[in-house]
Amino acid sequence: QCDVFHAALEQLAPRHPETRFVKINVEGCDDVREGGSGVGAKYLVEKLGIVVMPTLLIVKDRKAHHQVRGFDELGGKDDFTVNELAYVLGGHEALTRKDEEEVEPAFVSGGERGIEGVNSLRMMFGGSGVRRGGYDDFDDDE
């Protein structure tokens, strides 16, 4: 499933030079037997609270801003369009949407393929989220 995101992000990256796209493959990179260094990914996964694969982590001003976990924000299906991904990332201010990146009205309104689920844009924009000062999942006082 990660490959679905990778393919879409590879198409988005050249269209959005204002955004830095970084791919971190956490599977096997902590395992020296798999060619990993033995350190790194496990720390990131635990510190950032990544529990679902794939996860897109949006970082702004050197802080974790939002996680797109799985395909919830993309209608719960892995056959989303690149424009739908751009819409979601633009909603979280990870990129500046372009006019040609149109999406179906049903996607925007939460219709048949729309944005639904626990991690949805509608919930993030309508309730108390990170940007509204409601909570901060990413700062642990350890």
N, C-alpha and C positions, 0 to 999 in steps of 0.2 A: 504494500500500500504506500510505502514511502516513495516508491518510484513514480507514483501518480503525481505527488506533490513536486518531486524533482523535475519531472518533465514540464509541468506548468510553470514552475519558477524559472526554468531555463528559458522559456519563451518570454516571461515577464521581465527578466533582468535587463536585456538590451533596450527595452522600451522605457525603463525607469532608471536612468543614471543617477537620480537623486537618492536612490535607495541602495544600500549595500546588502547584497544577498550572500549569505555564508551557509555552507552545507557542512554539518557535522554528523558523521555516521557513528552513532554510539555503539552499535552492535559489534562486539569483538575488539574494540580499540583499547579496552582495559586488559584484555587477555593477551599475555605475551606470546602464547602459543598461536594466536591468530595474527601475529605481526604487530600487535599494539605495544605501547610503551609500558603498560601496567599502571599508568596513572592518567587522570584527566576526565574522561567521559563520565565515569561513575560519580565523581565529585560534582560535575555539572548537573547531571540528572537528579541527584539527591538535593543539591542546593536550590535548584530551580523548581523542584517539585514536579518533574516531568513523569507522568504516570501512564500516558497514552502515546502509542506510536501510530501514526506520525504526529509530531507536534511542531508547529511553526511558532517560534518565539520571536515576538516583536520587541526590539530593544530601542529605547529612545533616551537620549541624554545619558547613555551608559547605564541605564536601569531597565530591568525587565518591565515592559509596559503591559503586555498581554500575551496569552498563549492561545493559539488556535489548535485545539485538541481534536484529533481525528477529523471527521468530516461534518460534524454537527453544524457548523456555521455555513456549510456549503450544501445544505439541503439533506445532509445525512447520506449522501451517495458519492462514490468516487468517480462519477462520470461528469463532474462539474466542468464548466468551460473556464478558459484562462481569464476571460472577462469577469466571470463570477468571482474568481479568486482575487482579481484586481479590485473588485467592488468591496469585498470583505476587508482586504488589506487597507484600502483607502478609508474605509469606515473607522479603522483603528489608527489612522494617520501614519501608516507605515509607508505609504506612497501617495503621490498626487494622481488622482484618476484623470484619464484622458477622455476627451469627447468620444473617440472611436471605441472606447471600452464600454459599450452599452450592454445592459443585461435585460432580460425579460421582466416586465412589470410583476409577474407572479413571484419571481425570485425576491424582489425588493419588498413586496408586501407580505412575504411569508406564506405564499400560496403553495401549490402542489410541490414545487421544488424549492420553496422558500426557506428562509433562515429560521430554524427552530432549534430547540434543544437547550440544555443547561448553559452552554457557552455561547449563546447567540448574541448578535449585535443588538437586537431589540432589548434584551435584558440589560446589556452593558450600557446602552445609551439612556434607558428609561429609569434605571434604579440607581442605587448608590454603588458605584464601582470605584476602581482605583483612581480614575480622573476626578471623581466627585468627592474624594477624601473618605470614602466609606470604609475601605480596608486596604491593606497592603500585604499580599501573600508572599512577597519576595524579600522582606527584610526580617531576618531572624536575629534575635539578640542572643547568639550562642556564645 
